[in-house]
Amino acid sequence: MLKILTPNKMIDSIYDIDFKELKEKNIQGLLIDVDNTLVGWNKREADEKLIQWFYKAKEEGFLLCLISNNTEERVVEFKKDMDIPAIHKALKPLTKSFIRGVNIMNLKREEVAVIGDQIFTDVLGGNRAGLYTILVQPIPGREFWWTTLVRRLEKIVLKKLTQ
């Protein structure tokens, strides 16, 4: 059971992603969660540092696609100034939206990494879809009430993973 919940890599934030390392693994596309991965749950737009990160990822040759369980309104508002495809109401950890993201980028599953802050949505769904998974520390701040509850279970799983 723990294997399906185990990310391929754990890092502090998206700013710690090693593009060279991903290229060495033949990763060409990044399927990225929005809330608490890129910005806080209640933050509506990307700051300049994040926008520069997106430019850097594209300069490095990566295709990008956002994936979120949040609403269309939320996701569209977040990406309004960025030319990045996005999937809203993804129903993660179901694999359908992960595979849809792979298809949007016109890549193979082994060429795509999922980046997210939750084990039970991003990592579980990405692993089930056969993608490389990267778990980032959640951005601190207010969260959706359900996420707060799930974080308690995640702490137990993370403790077991890091033993």
TORKOL-4160 file (C-alpha; in steps of 0.2 Angstrom, whole numbers, padded with zeros to 4 digits, m for minus):
163
<pt num="1" X="0000" Y="0000" Z="0000"/>
<pt num="2" X="0014" Y="0012" Z="0004"/>
<pt num="3" X="0022" Y="0010" Z="m0013"/>
<pt num="4" X="0007" Y="0018" Z="m0022"/>
<pt num="5" X="0008" Y="0033" Z="m0010"/>
<pt num="6" X="0027" Y="0035" Z="m0012"/>
<pt num="7" X="0033" Y="0049" Z="m0023"/>
<pt num="8" X="0048" Y="0047" Z="m0034"/>
<pt num="9" X="0055" Y="0063" Z="m0026"/>
<pt num="10" X="0052" Y="0074" Z="m0011"/>
<pt num="11" X="0057" Y="0093" Z="m0011"/>
<pt num="12" X="0053" Y="0108" Z="m0002"/>
<pt num="13" X="0045" Y="0119" Z="m0016"/>
<pt num="14" X="0044" Y="0120" Z="m0035"/>
<pt num="15" X="0059" Y="0131" Z="m0034"/>
<pt num="16" X="0069" Y="0116" Z="m0029"/>
<pt num="17" X="0065" Y="0107" Z="m0045"/>
<pt num="18" X="0081" Y="0101" Z="m0054"/>
<pt num="19" X="0077" Y="0103" Z="m0072"/>
<pt num="20" X="0093" Y="0095" Z="m0077"/>
<pt num="21" X="0089" Y="0080" Z="m0067"/>
<pt num="22" X="0072" Y="0078" Z="m0075"/>
<pt num="23" X="0079" Y="0079" Z="m0092"/>
<pt num="24" X="0091" Y="0065" Z="m0088"/>
<pt num="25" X="0076" Y="0055" Z="m0083"/>
<pt num="26" X="0068" Y="0060" Z="m0100"/>
<pt num="27" X="0054" Y="0070" Z="m0092"/>
<pt num="28" X="0048" Y="0082" Z="m0105"/>
<pt num="29" X="0031" Y="0088" Z="m0097"/>
<pt num="30" X="0026" Y="0094" Z="m0080"/>
<pt num="31" X="0008" Y="0092" Z="m0074"/>
<pt num="32" X="0007" Y="0104" Z="m0060"/>
<pt num="33" X="m0006" Y="0106" Z="m0046"/>
<pt num="34" X="m0011" Y="0124" Z="m0041"/>
<pt num="35" X="m0017" Y="0126" Z="m0024"/>
<pt num="36" X="m0004" Y="0125" Z="m0010"/>
<pt num="37" X="0009" Y="0119" Z="m0023"/>
<pt num="38" X="0011" Y="0135" Z="m0034"/>
<pt num="39" X="0001" Y="0147" Z="m0023"/>
<pt num="40" X="m0008" Y="0147" Z="m0006"/>
<pt num="41" X="m0026" Y="0140" Z="m0007"/>
<pt num="42" X="m0034" Y="0157" Z="m0006"/>
<pt num="43" X="m0021" Y="0167" Z="m0017"/>
<pt num="44" X="m0029" Y="0171" Z="m0034"/>
<pt num="45" X="m0014" Y="0175" Z="m0045"/>
<pt num="46" X="0005" Y="0170" Z="m0048"/>
<pt num="47" X="0018" Y="0182" Z="m0041"/>
<pt num="48" X="0033" Y="0188" Z="m0052"/>
<pt num="49" X="0044" Y="0174" Z="m0045"/>
<pt num="50" X="0032" Y="0161" Z="m0050"/>
<pt num="51" X="0029" Y="0168" Z="m0067"/>
<pt num="52" X="0048" Y="0168" Z="m0069"/>
<pt num="53" X="0049" Y="0150" Z="m0064"/>
<pt num="54" X="0036" Y="0146" Z="m0078"/>
<pt num="55" X="0046" Y="0155" Z="m0091"/>
<pt num="56" X="0062" Y="0146" Z="m0085"/>
<pt num="57" X="0053" Y="0129" Z="m0086"/>
<pt num="58" X="0048" Y="0133" Z="m0104"/>
<pt num="59" X="0065" Y="0139" Z="m0109"/>
<pt num="60" X="0072" Y="0123" Z="m0102"/>
<pt num="61" X="0060" Y="0114" Z="m0115"/>
<pt num="62" X="0047" Y="0108" Z="m0103"/>
<pt num="63" X="0029" Y="0107" Z="m0108"/>
<pt num="64" X="0017" Y="0113" Z="m0094"/>
<pt num="65" X="m0001" Y="0109" Z="m0089"/>
<pt num="66" X="m0010" Y="0114" Z="m0073"/>
<pt num="67" X="m0021" Y="0101" Z="m0065"/>
<pt num="68" X="m0033" Y="0105" Z="m0051"/>
<pt num="69" X="m0047" Y="0098" Z="m0041"/>
<pt num="70" X="m0053" Y="0116" Z="m0039"/>
<pt num="71" X="m0067" Y="0125" Z="m0050"/>
<pt num="72" X="m0065" Y="0131" Z="m0068"/>
<pt num="73" X="m0067" Y="0149" Z="m0062"/>
<pt num="74" X="m0053" Y="0147" Z="m0049"/>
<pt num="75" X="m0041" Y="0139" Z="m0062"/>
<pt num="76" X="m0045" Y="0151" Z="m0076"/>
<pt num="77" X="m0043" Y="0166" Z="m0065"/>
<pt num="78" X="m0026" Y="0159" Z="m0059"/>
<pt num="79" X="m0019" Y="0156" Z="m0077"/>
<pt num="80" X="m0027" Y="0171" Z="m0085"/>
<pt num="81" X="m0010" Y="0179" Z="m0090"/>
<pt num="82" X="m0001" Y="0163" Z="m0093"/>
<pt num="83" X="m0001" Y="0153" Z="m0109"/>
<pt num="84" X="m0003" Y="0136" Z="m0100"/>
<pt num="85" X="m0016" Y="0123" Z="m0103"/>
<pt num="86" X="m0026" Y="0118" Z="m0087"/>
<pt num="87" X="m0038" Y="0105" Z="m0081"/>
<pt num="88" X="m0050" Y="0110" Z="m0068"/>
<pt num="89" X="m0062" Y="0098" Z="m0057"/>
<pt num="90" X="m0049" Y="0085" Z="m0060"/>
<pt num="91" X="m0056" Y="0073" Z="m0048"/>
<pt num="92" X="m0038" Y="0068" Z="m0042"/>
<pt num="93" X="m0033" Y="0054" Z="m0038"/>
<pt num="94" X="m0043" Y="0047" Z="m0052"/>
<pt num="95" X="m0032" Y="0044" Z="m0067"/>
<pt num="96" X="m0043" Y="0051" Z="m0081"/>
<pt num="97" X="m0037" Y="0069" Z="m0079"/>
<pt num="98" X="m0019" Y="0064" Z="m0077"/>
<pt num="99" X="m0020" Y="0055" Z="m0093"/>
<pt num="100" X="m0029" Y="0069" Z="m0101"/>
<pt num="101" X="m0014" Y="0081" Z="m0096"/>
<pt num="102" X="m0002" Y="0069" Z="m0104"/>
<pt num="103" X="m0012" Y="0069" Z="m0120"/>
<pt num="104" X="m0014" Y="0088" Z="m0120"/>
<pt num="105" X="0005" Y="0089" Z="m0120"/>
<pt num="106" X="0006" Y="0075" Z="m0133"/>
<pt num="107" X="0018" Y="0065" Z="m0123"/>
<pt num="108" X="0020" Y="0047" Z="m0116"/>
<pt num="109" X="0017" Y="0044" Z="m0098"/>
<pt num="110" X="0035" Y="0040" Z="m0094"/>
<pt num="111" X="0039" Y="0058" Z="m0101"/>
<pt num="112" X="0028" Y="0067" Z="m0088"/>
<pt num="113" X="0031" Y="0072" Z="m0070"/>
<pt num="114" X="0017" Y="0077" Z="m0058"/>
<pt num="115" X="0021" Y="0090" Z="m0046"/>
<pt num="116" X="0009" Y="0092" Z="m0031"/>
<pt num="117" X="0008" Y="0095" Z="m0012"/>
<pt num="118" X="m0004" Y="0080" Z="m0007"/>
<pt num="119" X="0000" Y="0062" Z="m0006"/>
<pt num="120" X="m0018" Y="0056" Z="m0008"/>
<pt num="121" X="m0022" Y="0066" Z="m0023"/>
<pt num="122" X="m0006" Y="0071" Z="m0033"/>
<pt num="123" X="0005" Y="0057" Z="m0029"/>
<pt num="124" X="m0008" Y="0043" Z="m0028"/>
<pt num="125" X="m0016" Y="0048" Z="m0044"/>
<pt num="126" X="0001" Y="0051" Z="m0053"/>
<pt num="127" X="0008" Y="0034" Z="m0048"/>
<pt num="128" X="m0008" Y="0026" Z="m0053"/>
<pt num="129" X="m0007" Y="0034" Z="m0070"/>
<pt num="130" X="0011" Y="0028" Z="m0072"/>
<pt num="131" X="0019" Y="0045" Z="m0070"/>
<pt num="132" X="0035" Y="0052" Z="m0061"/>
<pt num="133" X="0029" Y="0060" Z="m0045"/>
<pt num="134" X="0036" Y="0074" Z="m0036"/>
<pt num="135" X="0029" Y="0079" Z="m0019"/>
<pt num="136" X="0032" Y="0097" Z="m0013"/>
<pt num="137" X="0029" Y="0104" Z="0005"/>
<pt num="138" X="0013" Y="0113" Z="0005"/>
<pt num="139" X="0013" Y="0132" Z="0005"/>
<pt num="140" X="0008" Y="0137" Z="0022"/>
<pt num="141" X="m0008" Y="0146" Z="0026"/>
<pt num="142" X="m0026" Y="0143" Z="0026"/>
<pt num="143" X="m0033" Y="0128" Z="0017"/>
<pt num="144" X="m0049" Y="0120" Z="0012"/>
<pt num="145" X="m0057" Y="0111" Z="0027"/>
<pt num="146" X="m0056" Y="0094" Z="0019"/>
<pt num="147" X="m0037" Y="0096" Z="0015"/>
<pt num="148" X="m0034" Y="0101" Z="0033"/>
<pt num="149" X="m0041" Y="0084" Z="0039"/>
<pt num="150" X="m0032" Y="0074" Z="0025"/>
<pt num="151" X="m0015" Y="0082" Z="0030"/>
<pt num="152" X="m0017" Y="0073" Z="0047"/>
<pt num="153" X="m0017" Y="0056" Z="0038"/>
<pt num="154" X="m0003" Y="0062" Z="0026"/>
<pt num="155" X="0008" Y="0066" Z="0042"/>
<pt num="156" X="0007" Y="0047" Z="0047"/>
<pt num="157" X="0011" Y="0041" Z="0029"/>
<pt num="158" X="0026" Y="0053" Z="0028"/>
<pt num="159" X="0033" Y="0047" Z="0044"/>
<pt num="160" X="0032" Y="0029" Z="0038"/>
<pt num="161" X="0040" Y="0034" Z="0021"/>
<pt num="162" X="0054" Y="0043" Z="0029"/>
<pt num="163" X="0059" Y="0030" Z="0042"/>
